[in-house]
Amino acid sequence: MPGSDIIMGWFTDNGDFILNDYYAEKSTAPIKDPSQDVELIEAEQMDNGFRFVFRRRWDTCDDNDFKIQDDTVRIIWAWSDEIPVDGALPWHAGNRGVQSAFLKHRIGGAFRIPEQ
């Protein structure tokens, strides 16, 4: 995970959705980016989880964010059943994976985490 540009979202116990921009310097907990460069479009809770849609500029001019190019982007994903408490992010305990995608050329669809 070192060098990762991270977008993290979750629903709180009272139903609010939190979306934050993070980055990782080492194999430790991600660091909340001082420049929050993501905007929530929508979020929805479902019986088997949740989904959220966000946007971000291709180039945020933030040293902690990747400039999204026309080539393949390697996406790592993870989830946990726990809600972050007091800024402490929960461990994802094996709920993770990797996928490559063309983010700029994707039309009429979305990146989806495979069902497990």
Secondary structure, 3 states (H helix, E strand, C coil): CCCCEEEEEEECCCCCEEEEEEECCCCCCCEECCCCCCEEEEEEEECCEEEEEEECCCCCCCCCCCCCCCCCEEEEEECCCCCCECCECCCCCCCEEEEEECCCCCCCCCCCCCCC
